[in-house]
Amino acid sequence: MLPAGTRIGPYEVLGLLGEGGMGQVYRGRDPRLGREIAIKVLAKDSAHDPDSIGRFEREARAVAALSHPNILAIHDFGSHDGTFFVVTELLEGKTLRKRIEEAPLNWRKAVDVGAEIAEGLAAAHSKSVVHRDLKPENIFLTADGRVKILDFGLAQHDPMLAAQQDEGDMPTAKWFQTDPGTVIGTLGYMSPEQLRGEVVDPTADIFSLGCVLFEMVTAKKPFHRQSGAATIAAILKEDLPRDELAAVVPQEVQRIIEGCVEKSAGARFQSARDLSLTLRAIGSSSSIMKSPLLEQVTRRRKRGTSSIDSIAVLPFRNVTNDPNAEYLSEGITEGIINKLSQLPKLKVMARSTVFRYRGRDADAQAVGRELRVRAVLSGRLQQIGERLLINVELVDSVDGSQLWGETYNRELADLVQLQEEMSGEIADKLRLRLTGAEKKKLRKRTTENTEAYQLYLKGRYHWNKRTEESLKRGIGFFRDAIDSDPSFASAYAGLADSFVSLATNVPLLPQDTMPKAKAAAQKAIEIDESLAEAWASLGAVLWWYDWDWEGAESAYKKAIELNPNYATAHDGYGMLLCARGRFDEAIQQINRAADLDPLSLIIGVHAGWPFFFARDYESAVRRFRKALELDEHFIPAHGWLGLALGQQRRYDEAVDAFRRAMEVERSPILLAMLGHTYAIAGKSAEAKRVLQVLHEQEETRYVSHYDLAVINAGLGEKEEAMNRLQRAYDDRSSWMVFLEVDPRLDGLRDEVAFRRLTARLH
């Protein structure tokens, strides 16, 4: 803390006003003008952090570009003897957070405050700046009754707004650009698109303002839950607590707030200025009257589009009193997804995202808002002896109307034909204009053998569990399916996927599994060269095992060409691009995978890989934390978070992340991550103990020499590390593909043997 009398540039410190995450704010004096000012000083521990300095400067430049009565005015920015500071107007009063803690605001006062906030946002948006972190802490109520928006440190330049303005009217874009996929903001006030790490527009600020308006009148955060993951789920899925709102505000005010916090950006108020006008009109009226702008928003919320180009197929509910029938409900769902995803004009949510709704009575409109799809298909399946009774319903998620409903009562032997028929009906009800080739894809059957198809469904059911035991059971079912129908290409693709998963996830010795995976994928392509899953499986083998980079890239591109909706292909291709150091391209592919499969935990983790391998550890940490917000127990997210924190020298936090993961599983990969972190933290004894544990595990299971090498490298044992890497090369260890980009091996890069080994991977 700076004592009174300290000089910062030409300014004199008078006393401390408050502290925050970025530093301290002092009351100060400008002796040249004889006025008191506020001086915001960057914390000492952040003064050498380029990211913190960048954010500090970004806020200064952002606010300086925004001259408006409802935005904090900035007077100066600079550094003095290594201390970075910003000088702003001095405000007397309290934050909106403090005011809400005293008591909720009456609705008229809240409407007035909201109108002023909206005016300030409108000024920012007119300069192509989106705040992205609006919350009660960043809103100040002055003693003389004004409202000020604070803290533009997370502001983003909006290229869509910029395109509508003259070049001289907007600040430099680089101040506000955000990496694709970055999650920025404060949980509880972020819009759904912010939570998904998407590019945001001004309606994201309007969503946040809606949350603030709700909190002003109820003193409660509208979507707050007991955990971060539950809060995210509430923002993405749940409606506003209408009863609590209706108890304290008139209906028209309730409609305004609801119009701000719509899940779909297109359904919200589209202009902060319009919102301000609507609030002022209601606040100044002695009786509540309908606003034309509010009616416009209401109509927009109800209006659909002329074409339906996106769908989520929810897991069919198994209402049979037999868990052994679960493979049927899951398999039919996945089969419809696979059929529809081959249509390039239709966006289809991936399996791992929609299956998070399994066993729930999900509201179609809520699902549509969360996943940003126009249509939602749900169904119920009951097996009665050798017959199937299936009820399906297709709903327009915009207005909740039923587009189609049907009941099927068929023999189990008609399963293949039934799935084809249902997919065709759905495409027809979505009013898709299909080409002849696309219609042919929908009619195409992978097998005519119902027994083989049921075995295949059981194989996929177990493959999706991803444990060593379930993968091996899945292999058995796929092999039985192939025995029943040797021309069943999809069964070979499932076999290939299972062997790849055993090699890269469990892991097993690659030489025991990858050749089998390659043979199965090639057989699938030989039978049906239009099968996207087989090309993606082949791509995985070619780069994880054969180190055939060009061949793998071609295979992934072929898979994406055949099925643009196949999230696994985009994700696999993104990982390959990471290994090649092509990080911008990797981000594009993984973001596309996340768009198709937004609730996939592993894709959420992979979203951090390009940044981790590019040594942008702070960006990587944000993405790994985002994955943990979806599931706080997800092991890979803890492991990669620990790695990134370790590279930032935040060793205690890193070790804590690893320990959380190992409460669930003590896999060799996790132990290697922990051992390396101990090593670079200078805790050699702990690192060597981890090495000993891995040596003991070698007696009963496969442990990659690559995992041992990274610990040796962290300890500075270069010769032993190189010996281990050579053995990993001989074993064709899967993680050797990251040899060129893994920061844990940076200490070996000047070694001649390391350069030779790297060259052999090309």
C-alpha positions in Angstrom: 0.0 0.0 0.0 1.2 3.5 -0.9 1.5 5.9 2.1 -0.1 9.4 1.9 2.2 11.9 0.2 3.6 9.4 -2.3 4.1 10.8 -5.7 3.0 8.9 -8.8 4.1 11.0 -11.8 2.7 14.5 -11.2 0.0 13.2 -8.8 0.0 13.0 -5.0 -1.5 10.1 -3.1 -3.9 11.2 -0.3 -5.2 7.8 0.9 -6.5 4.3 0.0 -10.1 4.1 -1.4 -10.2 0.3 -2.0 -8.5 -2.8 -3.4 -9.4 -5.3 -6.1 -7.9 -8.2 -8.0 -5.9 -5.9 -10.3 -4.5 -3.5 -7.7 -5.5 -0.6 -5.4 -7.5 2.6 -6.0 -6.3 5.8 -4.1 -7.8 9.2 -3.5 -5.3 11.6 -5.1 -4.7 15.2 -6.0 -3.5 16.8 -9.2 -1.5 19.8 -8.0 -1.4 21.3 -11.5 -5.2 21.7 -11.7 -5.9 21.8 -8.0 -8.5 19.0 -8.1 -8.9 15.7 -6.4 -8.8 12.6 -8.6 -8.8 8.8 -8.3 -5.6 6.9 -9.0 -5.9 3.2 -9.9 -2.5 1.4 -9.5 -1.6 -2.0 -10.9 -0.7 -4.5 -8.2 3.1 -5.1 -7.8 2.8 -8.8 -8.5 1.1 -8.0 -11.9 3.5 -5.3 -12.9 5.7 -7.8 -14.8 2.9 -9.8 -16.3 2.3 -8.7 -19.9 -1.4 -10.0 -19.7 -2.2 -7.9 -16.7 -0.4 -4.8 -18.1 -2.3 -5.3 -21.4 -5.7 -5.5 -19.6 -4.8 -2.4 -17.5 -3.9 -0.5 -20.6 -6.9 -1.8 -22.5 -9.2 -0.5 -19.9 -7.6 2.9 -20.0 -7.8 3.2 -23.7 -11.3 1.8 -23.8 -12.7 4.3 -21.3 -10.7 7.2 -22.8 -12.5 6.5 -26.1 -15.9 6.7 -24.4 -16.9 10.2 -23.3 -20.4 9.9 -21.8 -22.0 11.0 -18.5 -22.8 7.4 -17.6 -19.3 6.1 -18.1 -16.4 6.8 -15.7 -14.2 9.6 -17.2 -10.4 8.9 -17.5 -7.8 11.7 -17.4 -4.4 10.0 -17.7 -2.5 6.7 -18.0 1.1 6.0 -17.6 3.9 4.4 -15.5 6.2 5.8 -12.9 9.3 3.9 -11.6 7.7 0.6 -12.7 4.3 1.4 -11.3 1.5 1.5 -13.9 -1.4 3.8 -13.1 -4.7 5.2 -14.5 -6.1 8.5 -13.3 -9.9 8.9 -13.4 -12.5 11.3 -12.0 -13.1 10.9 -8.3 -16.6 9.5 -7.5 -18.4 9.9 -4.2 -21.1 7.4 -3.4 -21.3 3.6 -3.5 -21.4 0.7 -5.9 -24.7 -0.8 -6.9 -23.5 -4.0 -5.1 -23.4 -2.1 -1.8 -26.8 -0.5 -2.5 -28.4 -3.9 -3.2 -26.9 -5.3 0.0 -28.7 -2.6 2.0 -32.1 -3.4 0.5 -33.7 -4.1 -2.9 -34.6 -1.1 -5.0 -38.2 -0.3 -5.7 -39.0 -1.0 -9.3 -39.3 2.6 -10.4 -35.8 3.4 -9.0 -34.4 0.2 -10.6 -35.9 1.2 -14.0 -34.3 4.6 -13.7 -30.9 3.2 -12.9 -31.3 0.6 -15.6 -32.1 3.3 -18.2 -28.9 5.2 -17.3 -26.9 2.0 -17.5 -28.4 1.3 -20.9 -27.5 4.8 -22.1 -23.9 4.3 -21.1 -23.9 0.9 -22.9 -25.4 2.5 -26.0 -22.5 5.0 -26.0 -20.0 2.2 -25.8 -21.7 0.1 -28.4 -21.7 3.2 -30.7 -17.9 3.1 -30.5 -18.0 -0.7 -31.3 -17.1 -1.6 -27.7 -18.8 -4.4 -25.8 -18.3 -4.3 -22.0 -18.7 -8.1 -21.3 -18.4 -7.8 -17.5 -21.4 -5.8 -16.5 -22.4 -6.5 -12.8 -23.4 -4.5 -9.7 -19.7 -4.2 -8.7 -19.0 -2.3 -11.9 -21.9 0.1 -11.6 -21.5 3.2 -9.3 -24.3 5.3 -7.8 -22.9 8.8 -7.1 -23.9 10.9 -4.1 -25.5 13.4 -6.5 -27.7 10.8 -8.2 -25.8 9.8 -11.3 -25.0 6.3 -12.5 -21.5 5.4 -13.8 -20.3 2.2 -15.5 -16.9 1.2 -14.4 -14.2 -1.3 -15.4 -13.9 -1.8 -19.1 -10.9 -4.1 -18.6 -12.6 -6.9 -20.4 -14.1 -4.8 -23.2 -14.2 -6.2 -26.7 -14.1 -4.6 -30.1 -17.2 -5.7 -32.1 -16.3 -6.0 -35.8 -20.0 -6.1 -36.7 -20.5 -2.7 -35.2 -17.2 -1.4 -36.5 -18.3 -2.2 -40.1 -21.2 0.2 -39.7 -19.1 3.1 -38.6 -16.5 5.4 -40.0 -13.0 4.4 -39.4 -12.2 7.5 -37.4 -15.0 6.9 -35.0 -13.7 3.7 -33.4 -10.7 2.7 -31.2 -8.0 0.5 -32.5 -9.3 -3.1 -32.9 -6.3 -4.7 -31.2 -7.3 -3.2 -27.9 -10.4 -5.3 -27.7 -9.9 -8.4 -29.7 -10.4 -11.8 -27.9 -9.0 -15.1 -28.8 -11.6 -17.4 -30.3 -13.2 -19.6 -27.7 -12.1 -17.5 -24.7 -14.6 -17.3 -21.8 -14.6 -13.8 -20.5 -16.9 -12.3 -17.8 -18.3 -13.0 -14.3 -20.3 -16.2 -13.8 -23.9 -15.3 -13.0 -24.0 -12.4 -15.4 -22.5 -13.9 -18.6 -24.7 -14.5 -21.5 -25.0 -18.1 -22.9 -22.8 -17.2 -25.8 -20.1 -15.9 -23.5 -20.2 -19.2 -21.5 -19.7 -21.0 -24.7 -16.6 -18.9 -25.5 -18.2 -17.5 -28.7 -17.7 -14.1 -30.2 -20.2 -11.8 -28.6 -22.2 -8.7 -29.7 -23.9 -5.9 -27.8 -26.8 -8.2 -26.8 -24.4 -9.9 -24.4 -24.3 -6.7 -22.4 -28.1 -6.5 -22.6 -28.3 -10.0 -21.1 -26.0 -8.9 -18.2 -28.1 -5.8 -17.7 -31.3 -8.0 -17.5 -29.5 -10.0 -14.7 -28.6 -6.7 -12.9 -32.2 -5.4 -13.2 -33.5 -8.6 -11.7 -31.1 -8.4 -8.8 -31.9 -4.7 -8.1 -35.6 -5.5 -7.4 -35.2 -8.9 -5.8 -31.7 -8.7 -4.2 -31.0 -12.1 -5.7 -28.9 -13.2 -8.6 -31.4 -14.7 -11.1 -29.3 -17.8 -12.1 -27.1 -18.3 -9.0 -26.9 -21.9 -7.8 -24.8 -23.8 -5.3 -21.9 -24.6 -7.7 -20.4 -23.0 -10.7 -21.5 -25.9 -12.9 -25.1 -25.6 -11.7 -25.0 -21.9 -12.3 -23.8 -22.4 -15.9 -26.5 -25.0 -16.4 -29.1 -22.6 -15.2 -28.0 -19.8 -17.5 -27.9 -22.2 -20.5 -31.1 -24.1 -19.7 -33.4 -22.5 -17.1 -35.9 -19.7 -17.3 -35.9 -16.6 -15.1 -37.6 -17.2 -11.7 -40.8 -15.5 -12.9 -42.8 -15.8 -9.6 -40.1 -13.9 -7.7 -40.1 -11.2 -10.3 -43.9 -10.9 -10.6 -44.1 -10.3 -6.8 -42.2 -7.1 -7.0 -42.6 -5.5 -10.5 -45.5 -4.8 -12.9 -46.0 -7.2 -15.7 -44.5 -4.8 -18.3 -41.3 -4.5 -16.3 -41.2 -8.2 -16.0 -41.5 -8.5 -19.7 -38.6 -6.1 -20.3 -36.3 -8.1 -18.0 -37.3 -11.4 -19.6 -36.7 -9.8 -23.0 -33.1 -8.9 -21.9 -32.2 -12.4 -20.7 -33.5 -14.5 -23.5 -31.1 -17.4 -24.2 -31.0 -16.6 -27.9 -29.2 -13.3 -28.7 -31.6 -12.7 -31.6 -34.6 -12.8 -29.3 -33.4 -10.1 -26.9 -33.6 -6.3 -27.2 -31.2 -5.6 -30.0 -30.3 -2.0 -29.0 -29.2 -0.6 -25.7 -30.7 2.7 -26.8 -34.0 1.2 -27.5 -33.9 -0.5 -24.1 -33.2 2.8 -22.4 -36.1 4.5 -24.2 -38.4 1.7 -23.2 -37.3 1.8 -19.5 -37.6 5.6 -19.4 -41.1 5.5 -20.9 -42.3 3.0 -18.3 -40.5 4.7 -15.4 -42.0 8.1 -16.2 -45.6 6.8 -16.8 -48.1 7.1 -14.0 -49.7 3.9 -15.4 -48.0 1.0 -17.1 -48.6 1.1 -20.8 -47.4 -1.2 -23.5 -44.3 0.0 -25.4 -44.0 -0.5 -29.2 -40.4 -1.5 -28.7 -41.4 -4.0 -26.1 -44.0 -5.4 -28.4 -41.4 -5.7 -31.1 -39.2 -7.7 -28.7 -42.1 -9.9 -27.8 -42.9 -10.6 -31.4 -39.2 -11.4 -32.1 -39.2 -13.9 -29.3 -42.2 -15.7 -30.8 -41.2 -15.4 -34.5 -39.6 -18.3 -36.3 -37.5 -18.3 -39.5 -38.6 -19.6 -42.8 -36.4 -22.6 -42.8 -35.4 -25.1 -40.1 -31.7 -25.7 -40.4 -30.6 -27.0 -37.0 -31.8 -29.9 -34.8 -31.0 -31.6 -31.5 -32.1 -35.3 -31.3 -32.5 -36.0 -27.6 -31.9 -39.5 -26.3 -35.0 -41.6 -26.6 -36.3 -42.6 -23.2 -36.3 -46.3 -22.5 -39.6 -47.0 -20.7 -39.1 -50.8 -20.9 -38.6 -52.3 -17.4 -35.4 -53.8 -18.6 -32.0 -52.0 -18.6 -30.8 -54.4 -21.2 -32.9 -52.5 -23.7 -31.0 -49.4 -23.1 -28.7 -50.1 -26.0 -31.8 -49.9 -28.3 -32.9 -46.4 -27.2 -29.4 -45.1 -27.3 -28.6 -46.8 -30.6 -31.7 -45.6 -32.4 -31.0 -42.0 -31.2 -27.4 -42.2 -32.4 -28.4 -43.7 -35.7 -30.8 -40.9 -36.4 -28.1 -38.4 -35.5 -25.6 -40.1 -37.8 -28.2 -40.2 -40.7 -29.2 -36.5 -40.4 -25.6 -35.2 -39.8 -24.7 -36.3 -43.3 -26.9 -33.5 -44.7 -24.7 -30.4 -45.2 -27.6 -27.9 -45.0 -28.6 -29.2 -41.5 -26.7 -28.5 -38.3 -27.1 -31.5 -36.0 -26.0 -31.5 -32.3 -23.5 -34.3 -31.6 -24.2 -37.3 -29.4 -22.1 -36.4 -26.4 -24.0 -33.0 -26.1 -27.5 -34.3 -26.5 -26.9 -37.4 -24.2 -26.3 -35.0 -21.3 -30.2 -34.8 -21.3 -30.6 -38.5 -20.9 -33.2 -39.5 -18.3 -34.5 -35.9 -18.0 -37.9 -34.5 -19.0 -36.2 -31.7 -21.0 -38.3 -28.8 -22.2 -37.9 -28.5 -26.0 -37.9 -24.7 -26.0 -35.3 -24.6 -23.2 -33.1 -27.1 -25.1 -33.5 -25.1 -28.3 -32.4 -21.9 -26.5 -29.4 -23.6 -24.8 -28.1 -25.4 -27.9 -29.2 -22.7 -30.4 -31.2 -25.1 -32.6 -34.6 -24.5 -34.2 -36.0 -28.0 -33.8 -35.8 -30.6 -31.0 -36.7 -34.3 -31.5 -37.6 -36.4 -28.5 -38.9 -40.0 -28.2 -40.0 -42.9 -26.0 -39.1 -46.5 -26.7 -40.7 -49.6 -25.3 -39.7 -53.2 -26.2 -42.5 -55.7 -25.8 -41.2 -59.1 -26.6 -40.1 -58.9 -30.2 -41.9 -55.7 -31.0 -40.9 -52.0 -30.6 -43.3 -49.3 -29.7 -41.8 -45.9 -30.4 -43.4 -42.4 -29.9 -41.6 -39.4 -31.4 -42.3 -35.7 -31.4 -40.6 -32.9 -33.3 -41.0 -29.5 -31.8 -40.2 -26.0 -33.1 -38.1 -24.5 -30.3 -39.0 -20.9 -31.1 -42.7 -21.1 -30.3 -43.0 -24.7 -28.8 -45.4 -25.8 -31.6 -45.3 -29.4 -32.7 -44.0 -29.9 -36.2 -44.6 -33.6 -36.3 -45.5 -36.6 -34.1 -45.8 -40.3 -34.9 -46.2 -43.6 -33.2 -44.4 -46.7 -34.6 -45.3 -50.2 -33.7 -42.9 -52.5 -35.5 -41.2 -55.8 -35.3 -37.6 -55.7 -33.8 -36.6 -57.3 -37.1 -37.6 -54.1 -38.9 -35.2 -52.0 -36.9 -32.9 -51.0 -39.8 -35.8 -50.0 -42.0 -37.5 -48.2 -39.2 -34.5 -46.0 -38.5 -34.2 -45.1 -42.2 -38.0 -44.3 -42.3 -37.8 -42.0 -39.3 -34.8 -40.1 -40.6 -36.6 -39.5 -43.9 -39.8 -38.3 -42.1 -37.8 -35.9 -39.9 -35.9 -34.4 -42.9 -39.3 -33.9 -44.7 -40.9 -32.2 -41.7 -37.9 -29.8 -41.4 -38.7 -28.7 -44.9 -35.2 -29.4 -46.1 -34.7 -29.2 -49.9 -32.6 -32.3 -50.5 -30.7 -33.1 -53.6 -30.9 -36.6 -55.1 -27.6 -37.5 -53.6 -28.7 -36.4 -50.1 -31.9 -38.4 -50.4 -29.9 -41.4 -51.4 -27.7 -40.9 -48.2 -30.8 -41.0 -46.0 -32.1 -44.2 -47.7 -28.7 -45.9 -47.6 -28.6 -48.9 -45.2 -25.3 -50.0 -43.5 -26.6 -53.5 -43.2 -29.7 -55.5 -44.0 -29.0 -57.9 -41.1 -31.0 -57.0 -38.1 -29.0 -59.3 -35.8 -25.8 -57.7 -36.9 -27.2 -54.2 -36.4 -28.3 -55.0 -32.9 -24.9 -56.3 -32.1 -23.4 -53.1 -33.6 -25.6 -51.0 -31.3 -24.5 -52.9 -28.3 -20.9 -52.3 -29.4 -21.4 -48.6 -29.7 -23.2 -48.6 -26.3 -20.1 -50.0 -24.6 -17.6 -48.0 -26.7 -19.3 -44.8 -25.5 -18.5 -45.7 -21.8 -14.7 -45.4 -22.6 -13.4 -47.6 -19.8 -10.9 -50.4 -20.5 -13.5 -53.0 -19.6 -16.3 -51.5 -21.7 -14.0 -50.9 -24.7 -13.1 -54.6 -24.6 -16.7 -55.6 -24.4 -17.5 -53.3 -27.3 -14.8 -55.0 -29.4 -16.5 -58.3 -28.7 -19.9 -57.1 -30.0 -18.4 -55.4 -33.0 -16.6 -58.7 -33.9 -19.9 -60.6 -33.5 -21.6 -58.1 -35.7 -19.0 -58.6 -38.4 -19.4 -62.4 -38.1 -23.1 -62.0 -38.7 -22.5 -59.6 -41.7 -18.9 -59.5 -43.0 -19.9 -56.5 -45.3 -21.0 -54.3 -42.4 -18.7 -51.3 -42.7 -19.9 -49.5 -39.7 -19.0 -52.4 -37.4 -15.5 -52.3 -38.7 -15.4 -48.5 -38.0 -16.6 -49.2 -34.5 -13.9 -51.8 -34.1 -11.3 -49.3 -35.2 -12.6 -46.6 -32.8 -12.3 -49.0 -29.9 -8.7 -50.0 -30.6 -7.7 -46.3 -31.0 -9.3 -45.5 -27.7 -7.5 -48.4 -26.0 -4.2 -47.1 -27.3 -4.6 -43.4 -26.6 -6.9 -43.2 -23.5 -6.4 -46.3 -21.3 -3.5 -46.7 -22.5 -2.4 -50.1 -23.9 0.8 -50.7 -25.8 0.1 -49.0 -29.2 1.9 -51.9 -31.1 -0.8 -54.2 -29.8 -3.8 -52.1 -30.8 -3.1 -49.6 -33.5 -2.3 -52.0 -36.3 -5.7 -53.7 -35.6 -7.4 -50.3 -35.6 -5.8 -49.4 -39.0 -6.8 -52.8 -40.5 -10.4 -52.3 -39.3 -10.6 -48.7 -40.6 -9.2 -49.7 -44.0 -11.6 -52.6 -44.3 -14.5 -50.2 -43.5 -13.4 -47.8 -46.2 -12.9 -50.7 -48.7 -16.5 -51.7 -48.1 -18.0 -48.2 -48.0 -15.7 -45.3 -48.9 -18.4 -42.8 -48.0 -18.3 -43.7 -44.3 -17.0 -40.6 -42.5 -16.4 -42.4 -39.2 -14.0 -44.8 -40.9 -11.9 -42.0 -42.5 -11.7 -40.2 -39.1 -10.6 -43.5 -37.4 -7.9 -44.0 -40.1 -6.8 -40.4 -39.6 -6.3 -41.0 -35.9 -4.1 -44.1 -36.6 -2.1 -42.4 -39.3 -0.9 -39.6 -37.0 -1.0 -41.1 -33.5 0.8 -44.3 -34.7 2.2 -44.2 -38.2 3.3 -40.5 -37.9 2.0 -40.1 -41.4 1.0 -36.4 -41.1 0.0 -35.8 -44.7 -2.0 -39.0 -44.9 -3.7 -38.2 -41.6 -4.6 -34.7 -42.7 -6.1 -36.0 -45.9 -8.2 -38.6 -44.0 -9.6 -36.0 -41.6 -10.4 -33.7 -44.5 -12.2 -36.6 -46.3 -14.2 -37.3 -43.1 -15.3 -33.7 -42.8 -16.2 -33.5 -46.5 -18.4 -36.6 -46.1 -20.0 -35.4 -42.8 -19.5 -31.7 -42.0 -21.4 -32.3 -38.7 -19.0 -35.0 -37.4 -17.5 -33.2 -34.3 -15.0 -36.1 -33.7 -13.4 -35.4 -37.1 -13.0 -31.7 -36.5 -11.7 -32.4 -33.0 -9.2 -35.0 -34.2 -8.0 -32.8 -37.0 -7.6 -29.9 -34.5 -5.4 -32.1 -32.3 -3.2 -33.1 -35.2 -2.8 -29.4 -36.2 -1.7 -28.7 -32.6 1.0 -31.3 -32.9 2.2 -29.6 -36.1 2.3 -26.2 -34.5 -0.5 -24.8 -36.7 -2.3 -23.3 -33.8 -4.6 -20.8 -35.5 -6.0 -23.6 -37.8 -6.3 -25.9 -34.7 -8.4 -23.3 -32.9 -10.8 -23.1 -35.9 -11.3 -26.9 -36.1 -11.7 -27.3 -32.3 -14.1 -24.4 -32.2 -16.1 -26.0 -35.0 -16.2 -29.2 -33.0 -17.4 -27.3 -29.9 -20.1 -25.6 -31.9 -21.4 -29.1 -32.9 -20.8 -30.6 -29.5 -21.0 -27.7 -27.0 -21.4 -29.9 -23.9 -18.5 -32.3 -24.7 -16.1 -32.3 -21.8 -13.1 -33.6 -23.8 -13.6 -31.1 -26.6 -13.8 -28.5 -23.9 -10.3 -29.6 -22.7 -8.9 -29.8 -26.3 -10.0 -26.2 -26.7 -7.1 -25.3 -24.4 -4.5 -27.4 -26.3 -3.5 -24.9 -29.0 -2.9 -22.2 -26.4 -1.0 -24.6 -24.1 1.3 -25.8 -26.8 1.7 -22.2 -28.1 2.9 -21.2 -24.5 -0.1 -18.9 -24.0 -0.8 -20.5 -20.6 -3.2 -17.9 -19.3 -5.6 -18.5 -22.2 -5.1 -22.3 -21.8 -6.0 -22.0 -18.1 -9.2 -20.2 -18.9 -10.3 -22.9 -21.3 -9.5 -25.7 -18.9 -11.4 -24.0 -16.1 -14.4 -23.6 -18.5 -14.4 -27.4 -18.9 -14.3 -27.9 -15.1 -17.3 -25.5 -14.8 -19.3 -28.1 -16.8 -18.1 -31.0 -14.7 -15.8 -30.3 -11.7 -14.8 -33.9 -11.5 -13.6 -34.3 -15.1 -10.1 -35.8 -14.8 -8.5 -34.5 -18.0 -9.5 -31.0 -17.3 -7.8 -31.1 -13.9 -4.7 -32.7 -15.4 -4.2 -30.1 -18.2 -5.1 -27.3 -15.8 -2.3 -28.5 -13.5 0.1 -28.6 -16.4 -0.7 -25.0 -17.5 -0.5 -23.7 -13.9 2.9 -25.4 -13.5 4.2 -23.7 -16.6 3.1 -20.4 -15.0 5.1 -21.4 -11.8 1.9 -21.5 -9.8 3.1 -24.8 -8.4 0.8 -25.1 -5.3 -2.3 -24.5 -7.5 -1.0 -27.0 -10.0 -0.4 -29.8 -7.5 -3.9 -29.1 -6.0 -5.4 -29.7 -9.5 -3.5 -33.0 -9.9 -4.6 -34.2 -6.5 -8.2 -33.5 -7.3 -7.9 -35.6 -10.5 -6.1 -38.4 -8.7 -8.9 -38.6 -6.1 -10.7 -40.3 -9.0 -7.9 -42.1 -10.9 -4.1 -42.4 -10.6 -3.3 -43.0 -14.2 0.3 -43.0 -15.5 -0.4 -39.9 -17.6 -1.6 -37.9 -14.5 1.3 -39.2 -12.4 3.7 -38.0 -15.1 2.1 -34.6 -15.1 2.5 -34.4 -11.3 6.0 -35.7 -11.4 7.2 -33.1 -14.0 5.5 -30.3 -12.0 7.3 -31.4 -8.8 10.6 -31.4 -10.8 10.3 -27.9 -12.2 9.2 -26.6 -8.8 12.5 -27.8 -7.4 10.9 -30.6 -5.4 13.2 -33.3 -6.7 12.5 -35.9 -3.9 8.8 -35.8 -4.6 9.4 -36.0 -8.4 11.6 -39.1 -7.9 8.9 -40.7 -5.6 6.5 -40.3 -8.5 9.0 -41.9 -10.8 9.3 -44.9 -8.5 5.5 -45.3 -8.4 5.5 -45.4 -12.2 8.3 -48.0 -12.3 6.2 -50.1 -9.9 3.1 -49.7 -12.2 5.3 -50.9 -15.2 5.3 -54.4 -13.6 1.5 -54.8 -14.1 0.5 -52.4 -16.9 1.8 -50.5 -19.9 3.5 -47.2 -18.9 4.7 -45.0 -21.8 8.4 -44.2 -21.7 7.3 -40.7 -22.8 5.6 -40.2 -19.4 8.8 -41.2 -17.7 10.9 -39.0 -20.0 9.0 -35.8 -19.1 9.8 -36.2 -15.4 13.5 -36.9 -16.2 13.5 -33.8 -18.3 12.0 -31.7 -15.5 14.8 -33.0 -13.2 17.5 -32.0 -15.7 18.4 -35.6 -16.3 18.9 -35.1 -20.0 20.7 -38.4 -20.8 18.0 -40.5 -19.1 15.3 -38.4 -20.6 16.7 -39.0 -24.1 17.0 -42.8 -23.4 13.4 -42.9 -22.4 12.3 -40.9 -25.5 14.2 -43.3 -27.7 12.4 -46.2 -26.1 9.1 -44.3 -26.5 9.9 -44.0 -30.2 10.6 -47.7 -30.5 7.3 -48.4 -28.7 5.6 -45.9 -31.1 4.2 -44.3 -28.0 1.2 -42.2 -29.0 2.4 -39.0 -27.2 5.5 -38.9 -29.3 3.4 -36.9 -31.8 3.7 -33.9 -29.5 7.5 -34.1 -29.3 8.0 -30.8 -31.2 5.5 -28.7 -29.2 5.4 -30.1 -25.6 6.9 -27.4 -23.3 7.9 -30.0 -20.8 10.7 -31.0 -23.2 12.0 -27.5 -23.8 15.1 -28.2 -21.8 16.1 -30.9 -24.3 15.7 -29.0 -27.6 19.3 -28.0 -27.9 20.5 -31.6 -27.6 21.7 -33.1 -30.9 20.0 -36.4 -30.1 16.7 -34.6 -29.5 16.9 -32.9 -32.9 17.7 -36.2 -34.6 14.8 -37.9 -32.9 12.5 -35.1 -33.9 13.6 -35.4 -37.5 12.8 -39.1 -37.6 9.1 -38.2 -36.8 8.7 -36.4 -40.1 
